[in-house]
Amino acid sequence: MADKKEIEYITFEQGKAKYPFYNQFSFYDYLYKKGKNPCILHIDLEVDTLSTGGGLIEVAPPTNDPADFATGQQCYLRSSEAGDTSKTCRILGQEHGEEFGWTTLTTDASDGTDFVDIGLWDFIMFAEKIDTCAGNLIIDDDHASGTVYYTLTLGATPDVGIIYVPKGKIATVLAGNGHLEAAPSNVNASDNFNIGKTFGFSLNSYNPNGDKIDGGYAHEFSEDENIPYLADYKGAAATVAYVGTYIVMWDI
């Protein structure tokens, strides 16, 4: 296996429809009642590639960071197969000057390998296929794989992404939890996690069944800020860890 990052976006309207669930979080309830239009990023991590002594590293980001807040990052879409015509995928991000959310993209109608200009983006947080394709869908900066941001491979579920706070929003960690698949063989072994600069926690043989993160909103993330999920390992033998978090974002 490899590290995996899955991202779900829960809009204000979706949260409103499930308000009896989300109002269990006091801060969400406060933002809701104050008319701040809270929305949630639900991030699930599966981490199994940690090595000891390597220091904190970001879990499952794209190889290249698809963000440019100053002027917007130019991006293009194409397939590796000519027959992938009018195939759709969707990206979660913020087009330059637009609102944050999901956007559906479509490959060229005549030749899937011909590029489609998808415009300027402040950031592309996550990308996934909708239609079945014969080849890979590629999102890059020059329609020639100069700097590739996402490659949506044949038959694969997307598992990389970044966490950015959109323009016009503030964010913080609302709640979450983590656990190890198995206890480390050494009592001094632990998987360690930091979420931005907000807080960190360790999963070790004393508490392999989990730590609960609740009321973690001691630090706010500003608009245009990256929220890295960082992890490392200390001890004799790493084991697979799972971490799930809710990040709440609200209007400035």
N, C-alpha and C positions, 0 to 999 in steps of 0.2 A: 504494500500500500504506500501511498504518499500523503502528505498533508493535504487537507481539504478545507475549503472555506465556502460555506453556503450562506447566501444573503437573501432575506425576505424583507420586502418593503410593505409596511402596513400604513396606509394613508389615514388621514384624519377621518375621512368618511367610513373607511373600514373599521377603524377603532371605535367610532361612534356607534356603528351597528353592533359591536361587541362590547359596549361600554360596561355591562355587568361584570365582564372579565377584567378589563383593563383598569377599572376604578379600584381594584384591590391595591394598586400602586398609588400611594398617597400623593406623590409628586405629579404623576400623570393626571390624577383627579383634580389637583390644584390648577394645573395648566389648562385643563379642559374647561373648568368653571370660570377661569379668567379670560376665556376667549382667545387663547394663544395657539389654537389649531395644532395640538401636538400630533406628531406622527412617529412611527417607530421603525427602526432597523433591527431586525432579529438576525443575529449572526451566530452560526454554529461552526465550531472548529473541530476537526479531528487531527490530532498531532501525533505523528509516530516517527519522525525523522530526526528527533533531537539527539545531539551528541554532547558528551560531557566536555566542559571547559571551553565551549565555543562562544559563550556570551549570548546575550539576548539578541535574537534575530526575529524579523517579521514573519509571521506565519502566512503562507500561501498567497503572496502578492503576485501580480503579473511580473514578468521579467523586466518590463519597462513601464514606468509610471505614466499612465494616461491622464495627465492633468496639466493645465496651464491657466491659472487664474488671471494672469495679467492681460493676455490678449485672446485666450481661447486656443485650444490645440486643434489644428486641422486634422481631420480623419477621413479615411476612405474605407469602403467595404468592397470585397470581391470574393469569389470562390476559387479554389484550385482546380475546379472542373468546369469546362465550358458548358456542359449540360445542366448545370445548376442555375437555370434561369428562373427569375421571379421567385426565388426562395427567400423566406423571411427568417429573421432572428429578432431579438429584442435586447435593448441595452438599458441599464438603469444608470442614470447620470443626470447631468445638468448641461444642456446646450447653452452656449454663450448667450446671455441676455434673456434666457427662458427659465421656466420653472423646473424644479427637480422632479424626476419621475421616470416611468418606463416609456421608451420610444421604440416603435417597430420599424425595422429597416428591411429593404427588399433589394436583392441583387439585380443586375441588369437583365432586361427581358429578352435580349437576343443572344448574349454570350455571358455566361456566369463569370468568366475570367476578366471581363471588362469591368473597370472600377466604377463605383458609384460614389460621388462626392457627398459625404454626409455632414459636412459643415464643420463649424468651430464648436469645441466642447470645453467647458471648464474642467470637467472630469467625466470619465466613464467608470463607474463603480463596478459593474458586473455585466456580463454578456452571456446570452444563451440562445441556442437554436430553437426555432418553432417548427419549421418544416424539416423533413428528412432530406438530407443532401448526399450526393455521391462523393463529394470532396470536403475539404475544410473551408470554413468561412474565415476570412482574415480581415481584421481591422488594424490599419496601420496609418502612418503619417504621410506616405508619399505614393500610395498605390503600387509600390514595387518592393515591399517588405524591407524598406530601409530601417524603420523602427516599428516593430510589430507590437501592438498592445494586447490584442486577444487573438488566439487561434482556436476556433470552435471546431473541434476535431470530429471526424466521422464516428458516430455511435457513442460518443463520450459525453458524460454529464459535466458541465462547467464546475470547476472547483477552485478557481482563483478569483481574487477581487481585492479592491481597496475600499477603505472607509473614509469618506470625506464629508465634511459638513457643508451643505449647499450655501450659496449666497442668500442672505436674508434669514438665516436660521442660527440658533444656538443649540447645543446638544450636551447631553451628559449620559453616563451609564445609569440606567434605571434599575436593573436587576439582572441576575444571572446565576449560573451554577457551573460546577465542573466536577469531573470524576475520572478516576483511572480505570482502565479495563481490567487491570490486575495489580496487585500490590507489588512494589519493587522488592527485590531480594535483599536489600540492605536498608536498615532503618535510617541511614543518613542519605538515602536517595530521594530525590524529589524532582518533579516537573514544575517549573516556575513560570509565572505569567505576569506580564504587565500590560494593561490596556491604556494606551496613551500615557499621560502623566497622572492619571486619576488614582489608580491604586494597583496593587499586585497581590498575588497569593500563590501558595505552593501546595501541590498535591503530593503526599508522601505516604510511607507505609503506616503512619499513625492515623491518617485519614484518607485512605484510598477511595472511599465511597463518596467523597465530595466535599466541597466548600460551597456555601451559598453566598452569593453576592446580593445584598438587599439594601436599598437606600444608599447606593454608592455615589450619589450625586454631590460629592464634596468639591469637585472641580468641574468647571464648564469648558466645553470646547467651543471656540469661536467660529464664525463663518470662515470658509476657505481653509479650515484646519484639517490636516490629516490625522486620523486616529489609528495608529499602528497597533496591531495585536502582536506583542513580542513574547518570546518564550525561550527558555534554555533548560538545561538538565544538569543536575549535580548528583554525583554518586556512582554506583557500580553498574547499574543496568536499567536503561530507560524502558518505560512501558507506554502503551498508547493512552493518550489523554483526550478527553472530550470537554469542551467548554462551550457554553451557550450564554449569550447575553442579549438583553434588550437595551438599545440606545434610543433615548427619546430626543426628538428634535422639535423645536417650537419657534414661532415667529419672534423676531427681534422686536 
